[in-house]
Amino acid sequence: MTAPAGTPVFNCVVHVAARDAEGTIHARVVNLAGIEARGRSEREALAQCVAAFKAAVGAATAANQPIAWIEPIPQPGAGETQRLIAVHL
């Protein structure tokens, strides 16, 4: 399945940390500041990150404002895994 022509697509780069002592997964968007999430599963944490990413990018796009991308994208830290997610607005 593909997005309709003209639908903007953005890369959401997320670093996911290993489960902590309480069993929580931590995820953070590393190419746009201020987006972090926690969940009982990686899927839950990623879903929260993507929703916040989509809202932030959508708001900037709708207001005709530049998106404050973080570049270069940092490498994952110890115990983190990088996930690349295509987000359609």
C-alpha positions as CSV (number, residue, x, y, z in Angstrom):
1,M,0.0,0.0,0.0
2,T,1.4,3.4,-0.9
3,A,0.4,6.9,0.2
4,P,-1.6,9.0,-2.2
5,A,0.4,11.3,-4.5
6,G,1.2,14.5,-2.8
7,T,1.1,13.1,0.7
8,P,4.2,14.2,2.6
9,V,6.3,11.5,4.1
10,F,8.9,12.1,6.9
11,N,11.4,9.8,8.5
12,C,11.0,9.4,12.2
13,V,14.2,8.1,13.7
14,V,13.7,6.5,17.1
15,H,16.2,5.0,19.6
16,V,14.6,2.3,21.7
17,A,16.3,1.3,25.0
18,A,16.3,-2.2,26.5
19,R,13.5,-2.9,29.0
20,D,14.3,-1.4,32.4
21,A,14.1,-3.0,35.9
22,E,10.3,-2.1,36.0
23,G,9.7,-3.7,32.6
24,T,9.2,-0.4,30.8
25,I,10.5,0.3,27.3
26,H,11.9,3.8,26.7
27,A,11.9,5.3,23.2
28,R,13.1,8.7,22.0
29,V,12.9,10.5,18.7
30,V,16.4,11.6,17.8
31,N,15.8,13.6,14.7
32,L,13.3,16.0,16.3
33,A,13.8,17.3,19.8
34,G,11.5,16.8,22.8
35,I,9.8,13.5,21.9
36,E,10.1,10.6,24.3
37,A,7.8,7.8,25.3
38,R,7.5,4.9,27.6
39,G,5.5,1.7,27.2
40,R,4.9,-1.8,28.4
41,S,6.1,-2.9,24.9
42,E,8.2,-1.5,22.1
43,R,5.2,-1.2,20.0
44,E,3.4,0.9,22.6
45,A,6.4,3.2,23.0
46,L,6.9,3.6,19.3
47,A,3.2,4.3,18.7
48,Q,3.4,7.2,21.2
49,C,6.6,8.6,19.6
50,V,5.0,8.4,16.1
51,A,1.8,10.2,17.2
52,A,3.8,13.0,18.9
53,F,6.2,13.2,15.8
54,K,3.2,13.4,13.4
55,A,1.6,16.1,15.5
56,A,4.7,18.2,15.7
57,V,5.6,17.9,12.1
58,G,2.0,18.4,11.0
59,A,1.7,21.6,13.1
60,A,4.9,23.0,11.7
61,T,3.9,22.2,8.1
62,A,0.4,23.6,8.6
63,A,1.8,26.8,10.0
64,N,4.3,27.0,7.1
65,Q,7.2,26.9,9.6
66,P,10.5,25.2,9.2
67,I,10.9,21.8,10.9
68,A,13.7,21.9,13.5
69,W,15.4,18.7,12.4
70,I,18.4,17.5,14.5
71,E,21.3,16.9,12.2
72,P,23.4,14.9,12.1
73,I,21.3,12.2,13.6
74,P,23.0,10.7,16.7
75,Q,24.0,7.1,16.8
76,P,22.2,4.8,19.3
77,G,23.7,4.7,22.8
78,A,24.7,1.6,24.7
79,G,21.7,-0.7,24.9
80,E,19.7,1.2,22.3
81,T,18.4,0.0,19.0
82,Q,17.6,2.4,16.1
83,R,14.2,2.2,14.4
84,L,13.4,4.1,11.2
85,I,9.7,4.8,10.7
86,A,8.1,6.4,7.6
87,V,5.4,8.8,8.8
88,H,2.7,10.0,6.3
89,L,0.9,13.2,7.2
